[in-house]
């Protein structure tokens, strides 16, 4: 079973039903699929072949829908880039996966222009500019109908690593469908005519909802950016049934003044994931939108892992605190807490590393056997998160084994920032760690050691990180000091010792918003 044939089936049987709403246009399944076929033929005419990797940097738009459908129809492998990343990060992702072409929205073209002459495999940059519709109309609408096998690669999504270098996680057609099945297993069913709203890019987290809605005969409504007032207007007017958010977005929706008291009778599932959520945000969202807010926990490497419904979230369970948990393992998922040193399974109540086995998990990191060996052990994907299971099977996320920071749903690794900060000529050494942040849940903070009299400021360090890594990765706080960093007997910087004063009392060292 493969994604292409199932999507093609929907285009056939739901041909005249509405499928995609974007850029002020409404397309039927037949119209949207035809645009996908035209772009598929346009990409193949550039010399691309089934199985080739194609990078993309874009916002939600009609063109984004075209590209998703085109790669599916042509059996090309999508490699999404993060628009907020630096040019250096874009180049790494493209080079590591051997992309032969890069498609860019016109608004992001300047960020990647010239990479086609700098990278060994990248042959061409295709920009969706004012001539895009003319280009599309000139292509054949015939189905290229390449051979597609369920073990062919479908998409490569990137996740950061503890060294700061992003790593590619490849999904096959089979594993992509398994993710969709497992994610929607506990939700109300998708029915013909239901609608999903995409506030985040369909090239990333929100894209997990695109396929199930298409296969179920529903509509995918795409917005290019997130504005809370606009979003709640669209949620009501389009009768949205499904929505994926990260806690930052959910917080914005729930606290939008016009959200309370609207007609949310069409809303079936408002899913939140990507980072821990604050109890106040969860309660506020349930109050405003009703009993439709679900939470999931997972990673690009293995998802979904746990799930909790709104009814269970607010329930009273002896020996558990569901509202503070990340839910219980999904029906088709193995989840255990392992001793970080021995990898032995720990009993309920003991803290250790969360390990996951599921049909939607990674097989390996793309062209990175060393990192794969560290992350996949005896079939288990090691999450890097520290947690515990209670006697009823509820999972509680307590800390991060490798000090990863999740800010507004984005993974940020301290070593990546530390390496950049250390390049400043006035900085002797630096340590980065998470601190609570009112809007983003948590954000990076940095302590920089300098010589007495050094001429470097907090603003200098922030600007350096923003230029090299993207604005969302810059630290929210920077301390310049001449005192040495605290270190273990073997010389390892004790980040936890630096961060503890910022968190106060409490068991968890992760934050939600």
N, C-alpha and C positions, 0 to 999 in steps of 0.2 A: 504494500500500500504506500502511495507517495502523495505528496502535497499537490503536485501538478494535476493529476487525474481527478482528485477530489475537488479542487477548485474549478476545473473545467466542467465537472458535473454540475456544480452550482450555477455556473454561467449558462449551462444548457437548460436546466429545469426552472431557474428563477430569472430567466432572460429579461423579462419585462418589469421585474420588481426593482425597487430602488436599492442600490448597493453602496454608493459612495457619495458623500456630500463634502465638498471642499471648494475653496476659492469662489464661493457664490454660485457654484454649479451643482446640479443633481444628476447623477448618472445611474442608469439601470445596470444590472449585471451584464447584459449584452454589450452595452456601450463601454463600460469600464474594462471588460475583458478584451474587447477589440482594441482599445488603446494599449493595453498591455501587450497584445500580440504585435501591434505595429512597432512598439518600442523594442520588443524582443527581436524582431527582424532587423530593426535599425542597428541594434547592438551586434547581432551576428554579422551584419554587412560590414562592420568595422574590423572583421577578422577574428572576432572572439568565437570560441568553441564551447560546447557544453562542458561543464566542469571547471572552466576558467573562473578565477576570482575577480570580482568587480567591486571597487570601493565606492562609497557614496557618502557625501556630506550634504545634509539637507535639513530643512524644517518640514513640518507637516504641510502638505499641499496636494493638489491633484497629481503633480509630477511624482510625488513620493508614492502614491498609490500605483501610478503607472509603472514605476521602477520595481516595486515589490512583485506585481503581477508579471512583469516582463521577465524578470529573473526566474520566476517560477515556471513560466511557459517555455523559456529557452534552456532551462536546466543550468543556469549560471549561478555562481555562489556569491551571495551578497556579503560585503565586508563593510559594515557601517562604521563611520568615524564619529567622534564626539565633537560637535561644533565648538564647544568651549575649550577644547584642548589646544595645545600649542602646535605650531607647524612641525616642530621636531617630533612630537607624538604622532601626528598624522603620517609623517614619513616612515616612522618605525612600523606602524600598523600595516601600511601598504607594502613595505619592503619585506616584512616578516612573512606575510601571506602570499607574496608573489603576485599581487594584483596586476593585471595587464591593462586595465582601464580604470578611470576614476570619473564618476558622474558627480557634478556639483551644482547645487542651486546657485543662481546668479549672485545671491547675497553673500555666498561663501567662496566664490571663485577666487577672489584676491588672496585668500588664505592658503590656497593650494596651487596657485599658478606657478608654473615652472618645475613642479615636482616631476613631471613626465620626462624632463631632461636630466634629472638628478638621480632617479632611481633606476636600478638595473632592469627590472621587469616591466615597469610602467611605461606603456607605449603612447597613451593618449589621454587627454583630459577633455571630457565632454561637458559643456556648460548648458544648463537649462536657462536660456536667455529669451529675449523677445522673439527669436526665430524658432523656438521649440515647437510650437503648434504647427508651423509650416513644415518643419522637419518630420514631425509625427505623421502628418497627413500624406506625406510622400512615400511612406513605407507600406509594405504589403500587409494586409490584414489576414493573410493565410496563416494557419497554425503551423509553426515550424516542426512541431511534433517530434522532438528528439526522444531517443530512448531514455527513460528515467527509471532508475532502480531505487528501492527503498533505502539502500545503504549509500547512495550518492550523497555528497555533502550538499546542504541546503543553505546554510548561513554560518558565518564565523563572527561571533561576538567577542569583544575583547574585555578582559578584566585585568586590573593592575596586579602586580606581584610585589613581594616584600622587597625586591631590589629596586622597585620603582618602574621597571620595564613592563609594559603591558604584554599580556599573553593571550593568544587566540584560542577560543573554545569553539570547536566546530560541532554543529548539529547536523545529523543526517535527516533525510525526509522522515525516517521512522522515529527518531528521537524527538523531532519537532512536533510531530503529531502526538507522541506520548506526553509531552509537556502540556499541550492543549487539552488532552483528555484528562490528565490528572489535575490540572489547575481548575477546570470547570466541573470536576466530578461532584463537588459539594455545593455548587451554585444552583439556583433555579435554572431550568433548561432554557437554551436559546430557542425562541420560536420565530417563525417567519414574520418579518416586519419589525422585530426588536431592533434597537439601535444602541451602538457603543460610541461613546465620545472619547476622542483621543486628544488629551491635553499635552501629553508628552509625545516625543517623536515616535512614529510607528517603526522607525529603524531600530528602536531600543525597547525599553520595558513595555510601553503601551502596545507595541507590535504583537505581543503574545495574545492580545485580544482580537486582533484583526482576523486571523485565520478562523477561529471558532465562529465569529459572527458571519463571515463569508460562507462558511460551510453550512451554517444553520439557516441561511436565507435572510440574514439581518443586514442592517445598514451600518456602515462605518462613517462617522462624522469626524472630520479632521479640522482642528484649529491650529494655526501656525505658532501661537504663543499663548502663555497663560495669563489671563486677566480675570480675577475672581468674579467681578460683576458680569463680564461678558459670559464667562463659563456658566454661571447659574442661570442666566437668561437662556442660553442654548440648551442646557439640561432640561429646562421646563418646556421650551417651545418645540424642541425636537423629540420630546417624550423619550429621553434617554433611559435605557434599561441597564446598561453595563458601563462601568468606568473604572479604570485602573489609575491609582494615584500613589505618590510617595507621601509620607507624613507632612512634608512642607506644603504640598498642594492641598491635601485634605484640610489642614489647618486653615489655609486661606479660604477655601470654600465654606467651611463651617462657620468662620468668623465674618464672612461677607454679610453685611447688614441686611441685604435684601433677600437672603437665602431662606430665613425662617418664614413659615406660613405659606410657602408656595405649594403647588400641586406636584407632589413627588410620587404619585400613584403608579407611574410607569417604571420607577426605579426598582430594579431587582437586586443588583449587586454593585456596591461601591467598595472595591477592593483596595486595600492599603498594604504596601510592602516596600521593600528597598532599604529600610532602616527602622530602628525602634520607634515606637509611637508613645507619646506621653499620654497618661491616663486622662488628663483633662481634655486633650484633643479627641480621644476616642469617645468620651461621654458627650462632648459638645456635638460631634458629628452624628451620633445616634439620636440625640435630642432633635437636631435640625432635620435630618433626612429619614429618620425612622430606623426600623430594624432591618437594615440592608447593608450595614458596614461589616465587611469580612476582612480578616487579616491573614496574610500568608508570610511564611519565612522560607527563603531559599537563596541560592546564589546562581550566577551565570553557569557555574560548574555543575550544579545539581539543583534542580527545582521542578515543581515545588516540593518542599520538605515537610512543612507543617501547615495547618489550616485551622481556622476557628470561625464559627458562625457568630452573628450578633447575639443570638439567643444564648449560646454557650459562653460567649464573652462576658455576659452580665449575670451568669448563673452562679449559684452558691454550691460549691462542691467541697465536701469535707476533705481536708488534707491538701487542698489546692487553692490557688488564687488565679482563676482564669483571666481576669482583666490584666494582670501583670505578666501573663505568659505570652508566648508566641503560638499557642495552640498545641494540638496533638499531631503526631505524624499522619500524613495522608494515607489512605487505604492501600495504595500500591507502593509505599515507601518503607524502607528499613531505615531506622534512625537509632543510633546508640551514642552513649557518652563514653569516650575512650580515654584511658590514661595517656597523657601526652608523651610519656617516655616509653612505655611498654606496648601501647596500643591494645591493652586488655580492656574488655568491656567492664565498666564500672556499674555498681548497683544504684538504684534510685536514691536521690538525695546527695550523691557525691558529684563534685565538680570536675569536669574534664573537657576534652575537645569534642565538639559535635561532629559526628561522622554520618554520612548519608549514602545510601544505595537506592537508585531509582532508575526507571527506564529512560528518563530524560537527562541522565547525567553525562558528563564529559567522558570521552574515551582517552583523550590525551590533549595536552597543549600543542598547538600547531607548531611542528618543527622544533620542539623543545623537550626532548626526552628527560633531561635532568630535572626540570621543573615538574614534569609529569610524575616522575618517581617519588618526588617529595609530597605530591598532593594526592595521588591515588595509591592506596596500600591495600593489597588483598581484596580489591574490588570496591573498597570504601573510598569515598571522596572525603578527605579531611577538610573541614570548613575553615579552620583557623580561628573559629569562635569558641569561647569557653562558655559552657552552660551546664545545666543539670536537668534531669527528668524527675518529676515527683512520682509518688506511688500510683497516681492515676494516669500517668503518661504525658502530662503537660510539660512542655519545654520552656525553660527560662534561660534567656541569654544574659550572661553576667559580665563578660569581658571579651577582649580579643587577643588571641594568642600572639599575634604579630603586631599588635598595636595599631591596627588599621583604624582609620577615622572615616566615619560615614557622615557626610555633610550634605543635607538636602537630598539624600538618596544616592549621592555619588561617592564612590570609594576613593579615599586618599590615603596614601601610604607615607609615613614619616620619612623613610629613607630617601624617597624621591625628592622631597623638599630639602632634606638635609644635604643631599649631594649638590643641589643647585646653590643653596646658601653658602656652602663651603667654598664655592668658586669666587665669592667676593673677596678681594684682596685683603680686606681688613678683618675678616672673620677667621679665627683660629679653629674653632669647632662649633657645631650647632646640634641641638636636639629639638625634635618636633614631637608634639603629643596633643591629644584631644582635650578641649575644654568645652564646657556647656555654652550653647549659643541660643538666644531666645528665638531666632527665626529659623535657623538651619538645624537645630537639635544639638549639634556639636560642630566645632570647627578647629582647624589647626592653630596651635600656638607654638612659638619658637623661642628658645633661649640661645643667644649667640654670644660666644666668648671672644673677646677682643683684647688687644693690648691697651694699657692705660693711654689715654689721649687719642685713641683711634677716632677717625672721622667717618662714622657710619651711623645712620639713623634708622628708626623703625620703618619710616616711609621708604627708605632705600631698599630694605630687605623685602618689603611687600611688593614693591615695583619689580624687583628682580624676579621674584617667584611668578608674578602675574605674566611677565613677558616670556618667561621660559616655559611655564607649565599651564598657563590659562588662569583667568581671574578667579575662578571658583576654587582653585587650590592654594591661593595665597593665604598666609596666616592672618587671623583676625587680631592676634596680639603678638608683639615681639618685645622681648626683654634683651637689652644689651648689657652685658656684664663682663667684669674682668675676673670673676671667680671661676674656678674650674668646674666642669660638670661632674655630678656624682657618678661614680663608676663602681662596678662590681670588682671582686678580687682579680678577675681575669681581664678586666679592662672594658667591659661592656657598659655603655651608658645606661643608667637606670632611669628610663623615661617615666616609669610609674611613680618614682619618688618625686619627679618634677611635677607631675600632673595632680597628685593627690590633694594639694592645698586648694585646687580650683573646684573640687567636687564635693567637699563637705562630707557629711555623714551619709551612709547608705550602702547598700550591698552592691548595687550595679555601678559600673563604670562606663556605661553607655548611656546616651541621652536620647530623648524623643522630643518632638515639637508638635 
